[in-house]
């Protein structure tokens, strides 16, 4: 399954399951003393709300592909500019990107994921914890 997100002036995602990390902390950006301990293969692996944990929950944090395009461009990018470490903001040191996305730009993320077949009602619920004011989600190329 290919998941792609587009968020105006904010976020869009791309990540290959077995991608080789090209990620590194962006120098010159603010960091905590624990920044060096971040593992790009498994960043923030814990469940965000332990009291409400679901048994079949999957964490998609990790390296995704990203592209920053003009907001006037509505098509899914044909190529991406590099890797971004999700869930960190694109401007941050830990994202590995350290770029600002302006009001006339869109940040895209893309990833390939493997889902196990849903049980029961045959539905999959997607939750995104930090999305800007607008977000379009594409699953297997369909909005």
Backbone bond lengths (Angstrom), bond angles and torsions (degrees), N, CA, C in turn:
res aa  C-N    CA-C-N  psi(-1)  N-CA   C-N-CA  omega(-1)  CA-C   N-CA-C  phi
1 X - - - 1.442 - - 1.520 108.16 -
2 X 1.312 117.65 132.93 1.460 121.63 177.43 1.515 108.52 -105.84
3 X 1.324 115.89 125.96 1.453 122.54 179.51 1.521 107.40 -110.92
4 X 1.324 117.09 133.15 1.455 121.34 177.44 1.509 108.13 -139.40
5 X 1.316 116.54 135.39 1.454 122.21 -179.12 1.510 108.94 -122.03
6 X 1.290 116.49 147.00 1.449 122.03 174.39 1.512 108.05 -134.69
7 X 1.306 117.06 123.84 1.455 120.24 179.62 1.513 108.55 -128.26
8 X 1.317 116.61 123.23 1.455 120.98 -177.65 1.517 109.56 -60.98
9 X 1.328 115.74 128.24 1.457 123.79 -179.76 1.515 112.19 51.62
10 X 1.322 117.35 29.46 1.448 118.05 -179.29 1.506 112.20 -149.64
11 X 1.316 118.81 -86.39 1.455 118.42 -169.05 1.516 115.21 -138.45
12 X 1.324 114.76 153.41 1.455 124.39 171.04 1.509 106.12 -159.56
13 X 1.326 120.60 143.79 1.453 122.04 -166.92 1.524 115.70 -121.28
14 X 1.349 116.66 147.23 1.463 121.74 170.99 1.506 110.04 -153.55
15 X 1.321 116.46 129.18 1.462 119.86 -177.76 1.504 110.07 -155.05
16 X 1.294 118.28 134.85 1.460 121.96 175.72 1.521 107.75 -98.34
17 X 1.315 116.65 137.62 1.454 121.59 -173.73 1.523 112.50 -55.41
18 X 1.315 119.02 -43.37 1.456 121.85 -177.80 1.523 112.86 -106.79
19 X 1.327 117.24 33.45 1.461 120.57 -177.82 1.529 111.12 -65.57
20 X 1.314 116.38 142.32 1.450 120.98 174.36 1.524 107.79 -82.07
21 X 1.322 117.94 127.34 1.463 120.17 -176.18 1.522 112.88 -62.09
22 X 1.321 115.90 120.40 1.454 122.13 171.10 1.525 107.33 -106.83
23 X 1.320 115.60 14.49 1.451 123.73 -173.22 1.514 111.95 -82.57
24 X 1.327 115.43 141.72 1.461 121.37 168.24 1.514 107.99 -152.09
25 X 1.312 115.89 154.07 1.466 121.55 -179.97 1.529 108.70 -63.73
26 X 1.338 115.94 135.31 1.463 121.25 179.84 1.528 108.67 -75.25
27 X 1.337 117.65 119.24 1.468 119.52 179.55 1.525 111.58 -69.47
28 X 1.331 115.69 152.25 1.457 121.06 176.37 1.518 114.46 85.46
29 X 1.319 117.56 -3.14 1.473 121.94 177.68 1.525 108.25 -99.96
30 X 1.341 117.83 152.06 1.471 120.07 178.14 1.532 111.50 -59.59
31 X 1.328 115.54 141.43 1.461 122.19 179.79 1.524 109.49 -141.27
32 X 1.315 116.27 153.83 1.453 121.23 172.44 1.528 108.30 -88.82
33 X 1.318 117.37 168.71 1.471 119.46 176.16 1.536 112.84 -63.16
34 X 1.325 118.16 -17.22 1.463 122.37 -177.23 1.532 113.03 -95.33
35 X 1.316 118.56 -0.40 1.467 121.74 -176.91 1.526 111.43 -57.37
36 X 1.314 117.88 -39.10 1.468 121.30 -178.42 1.525 112.74 -66.99
37 X 1.342 117.05 -15.95 1.468 121.35 -179.03 1.533 112.92 -87.29
38 X 1.324 118.18 -5.47 1.464 121.25 -177.94 1.519 109.75 -68.19
39 X 1.313 115.45 130.27 1.459 122.33 178.37 1.526 107.77 -102.40
40 X 1.342 119.65 111.74 1.463 120.32 -177.21 1.526 113.07 -64.16
41 X 1.316 118.22 -18.11 1.466 120.66 177.81 1.530 111.55 -78.80
42 X 1.340 117.28 -18.33 1.467 120.42 -177.27 1.529 111.06 -154.90
43 X 1.335 118.70 61.86 1.460 119.60 -179.99 1.529 111.26 -77.41
44 X 1.303 116.55 137.02 1.470 123.44 178.84 1.528 111.78 43.30
45 X 1.319 118.10 64.42 1.467 121.04 -175.48 1.527 114.71 -76.96
46 X 1.336 116.55 -10.42 1.460 118.95 -174.89 1.528 112.39 -74.65
47 X 1.318 115.30 155.61 1.458 121.72 177.60 1.523 108.06 -69.57
48 X 1.347 118.91 133.09 1.469 120.62 -173.63 1.533 114.40 -67.59
49 X 1.320 119.01 -28.35 1.471 122.11 -179.43 1.537 108.04 -132.83
50 X 1.332 117.97 84.33 1.467 121.03 -173.11 1.529 114.71 -55.18
51 X 1.327 117.97 -30.30 1.459 120.19 -179.23 1.533 112.05 -67.93
52 X 1.326 117.64 -20.85 1.463 122.05 -175.47 1.534 112.23 -116.64
53 X 1.313 117.61 23.83 1.455 121.27 -174.41 1.532 112.34 -63.11
54 X 1.318 115.04 135.47 1.466 122.46 177.21 1.525 108.30 -101.29
55 X 1.313 116.10 144.36 1.467 120.67 -176.90 1.518 112.73 -64.21
56 X 1.322 118.69 -34.69 1.467 121.33 -175.32 1.527 112.93 -97.13
57 X 1.310 118.25 17.84 1.454 123.42 -177.61 1.525 111.76 -64.44
58 X 1.345 116.57 139.92 1.462 122.70 174.79 1.519 109.62 -123.96
59 X 1.308 117.12 138.00 1.458 122.96 177.72 1.523 107.98 -100.72
60 X 1.326 117.88 124.28 1.460 122.38 -179.29 1.517 112.77 -104.45
61 X 1.327 117.38 14.42 1.458 119.73 175.18 1.518 109.01 -62.19
62 X 1.308 116.38 144.43 1.459 121.53 179.18 1.513 110.49 148.36
63 X 1.300 116.24 -162.26 1.464 121.01 -179.15 1.523 110.63 -80.72
64 X 1.316 115.12 127.25 1.458 124.29 175.98 1.526 106.39 -122.90
65 X 1.309 117.59 167.05 1.459 122.12 171.64 1.531 107.35 -91.23
66 X 1.321 116.30 148.62 1.459 119.62 178.02 1.523 110.50 -134.88
67 X 1.325 114.29 156.87 1.467 122.26 172.34 1.518 107.76 -146.41
68 X 1.302 116.48 141.89 1.463 122.17 173.67 1.516 106.00 -112.52
69 X 1.335 116.01 121.52 1.465 121.08 -176.48 1.528 109.81 -126.50
70 X 1.333 117.90 162.82 1.466 120.03 173.28 1.527 109.61 -62.82
71 X 1.322 117.04 143.82 1.464 121.85 -179.83 1.524 111.54 -61.00
72 X 1.321 117.45 -24.56 1.466 121.00 179.65 1.531 111.79 -70.24
73 X 1.322 117.38 -20.16 1.468 121.80 179.40 1.525 108.98 -83.35
74 X 1.317 117.21 113.82 1.458 122.25 -175.31 1.526 113.44 -97.20
75 X 1.326 118.00 -11.07 1.463 121.12 -176.35 1.515 111.71 -85.31
76 X 1.324 115.68 150.54 1.458 121.51 174.49 1.525 107.49 -60.19
77 X 1.338 118.76 131.96 1.462 120.20 -179.33 1.524 111.82 -59.67
78 X 1.316 115.75 143.65 1.470 120.05 177.95 1.525 111.11 -82.86
79 X 1.341 116.99 -19.35 1.464 121.06 175.75 1.529 108.47 -143.80
80 X 1.320 114.81 160.74 1.462 120.70 -177.89 1.511 109.47 -119.74
81 X 1.344 116.36 157.49 1.452 121.83 -171.27 1.526 113.92 -88.08
82 X 1.315 117.51 -15.55 1.457 119.34 -178.12 1.510 111.57 163.10
83 X 1.337 114.80 -163.78 1.455 121.76 -179.79 1.518 110.62 -101.62
84 X 1.329 115.29 146.00 1.459 122.57 173.85 1.515 106.97 -129.98
85 X 1.330 115.82 140.21 1.452 120.19 179.55 1.522 109.23 -92.55
86 X 1.330 115.18 108.99 1.467 122.71 178.07 1.519 106.54 -84.97
87 X 1.320 119.31 130.62 1.444 129.33 29.22 1.524 114.95 -108.80
88 X 1.306 120.49 20.42 1.455 121.00 -173.18 1.528 111.94 -81.48
89 X 1.340 117.24 142.09 1.476 121.25 -179.49 1.525 111.58 -60.44
90 X 1.323 116.44 144.66 1.458 123.11 -176.10 1.529 112.36 -55.10
91 X 1.335 118.02 -31.46 1.467 121.53 -178.38 1.526 112.87 -77.29
92 X 1.315 117.91 -17.44 1.465 121.78 -170.87 1.524 113.34 -79.42
93 X 1.330 114.49 162.93 1.459 121.40 176.50 1.520 111.08 -64.95
94 X 1.334 117.22 -40.26 1.463 120.75 -175.40 1.526 113.74 -74.05
95 X 1.326 117.73 -16.43 1.469 119.29 176.65 1.520 110.86 -66.35
96 X 1.333 115.77 -27.13 1.455 120.57 -175.21 1.517 112.31 84.15
97 X 1.331 117.00 -1.15 1.466 122.08 -178.22 1.526 110.30 -107.32
98 X 1.331 117.19 -58.73 1.459 121.45 177.27 1.508 114.92 70.08
99 X 1.327 118.07 28.04 1.470 122.14 179.78 1.520 110.11 -109.37
100 X 1.330 115.69 153.55 1.460 121.98 174.82 1.521 108.47 -95.87
101 X 1.319 116.02 137.19 1.463 121.80 176.48 1.525 106.37 -104.05
102 X 1.330 116.30 117.77 1.460 121.47 -176.59 1.522 113.39 -81.59
103 X 1.320 115.37 173.91 1.474 121.34 -177.12 1.526 112.87 -66.06
104 X 1.316 118.10 -18.90 1.456 122.02 179.57 1.527 112.20 -102.68
105 X 1.336 115.67 19.96 1.463 120.67 -178.32 1.533 110.69 -128.36
106 X 1.320 115.13 162.48 1.459 122.78 176.55 1.519 107.44 -128.29
107 X 1.323 115.86 136.29 1.450 121.65 175.90 1.520 107.81 -102.31
108 X 1.325 116.56 125.35 1.466 123.23 -179.79 1.514 109.30 -108.51
109 X 1.318 116.94 141.24 1.464 123.24 170.34 1.522 106.57 -124.21
110 X 1.320 117.88 147.91 1.460 121.01 177.73 1.521 109.03 -143.62
111 X 1.326 116.31 145.01 1.452 120.83 178.35 1.515 111.73 -153.65
112 X 1.294 115.90 156.96 1.458 122.41 170.45 1.516 106.92 -110.36
113 X 1.320 116.24 131.49 1.459 120.19 -179.99 1.516 109.72 -132.65
114 X 1.304 114.89 156.92 1.458 120.68 174.82 1.524 108.01 -108.43
115 X 1.314 115.99 124.68 1.464 121.02 177.81 1.514 109.31 -110.85
116 X 1.317 115.21 138.74 1.461 118.01 171.59 1.528 107.60 -78.02
117 X 1.304 116.37 153.90 1.459 120.93 -177.83 1.522 109.78 -61.78
118 X 1.346 117.14 126.42 1.463 119.61 -179.92 1.530 111.43 -64.09
119 X 1.308 115.03 145.27 1.462 119.14 177.09 1.523 109.73 -98.43
120 X 1.290 116.92 166.83 1.466 120.62 176.35 1.507 113.08 73.07
121 X 1.333 116.50 -108.06 1.469 121.22 -172.41 1.522 113.98 -84.99
122 X 1.341 118.26 2.50 1.466 122.53 175.68 1.531 113.00 65.22
123 X 1.330 117.73 27.20 1.452 121.89 179.91 1.521 110.24 -115.72
124 X 1.333 115.42 150.54 1.458 122.20 175.16 1.521 107.15 -118.06
125 X 1.337 116.32 130.09 1.464 121.27 178.87 1.523 108.37 -103.12
126 X 1.339 116.94 127.57 1.457 122.48 177.78 1.518 109.23 -106.63
127 X 1.317 116.44 130.66 1.472 121.95 174.83 1.520 108.08 -120.17
128 X 1.320 116.67 134.49 1.454 122.12 176.81 1.514 107.26 -120.30
129 X 1.328 116.47 119.99 1.452 120.70 -171.16 1.511 116.27 -81.22
130 X 1.303 119.56 -23.13 1.461 120.38 -175.97 1.519 109.06 -142.85
131 X 1.315 115.78 79.45 1.459 121.42 -179.05 1.522 108.16 -112.64
132 X 1.317 116.13 142.09 1.451 121.23 178.57 1.533 109.84 -68.33
133 X 1.303 117.62 -170.61 1.452 122.86 -172.71 1.519 113.91 -65.85
134 X 1.318 118.43 -18.64 1.461 121.32 178.18 1.517 108.88 -140.35
135 X 1.324 115.71 137.64 1.464 119.61 179.37 1.517 108.74 -150.22
136 X 1.317 116.89 130.72 1.455 123.06 172.56 1.517 107.01 -110.83
137 X 1.316 116.49 135.51 1.467 121.74 -179.55 1.519 108.32 -114.91
138 X 1.331 116.17 131.29 1.453 122.95 176.90 1.518 107.90 -114.83
139 X 1.302 117.82 127.42 1.459 123.69 176.05 1.521 107.30 -116.78
140 X 1.330 115.95 121.09 1.462 121.86 -175.57 1.523 112.21 50.89
141 X 1.345 115.64 39.60 1.448 122.11 176.41 1.516 115.65 82.71
142 X 1.346 118.06 -1.98 1.457 121.56 -179.43 1.504 110.50 -106.18
143 X 1.333 116.45 132.55 1.459 121.94 -179.92 1.506 110.24 -71.17
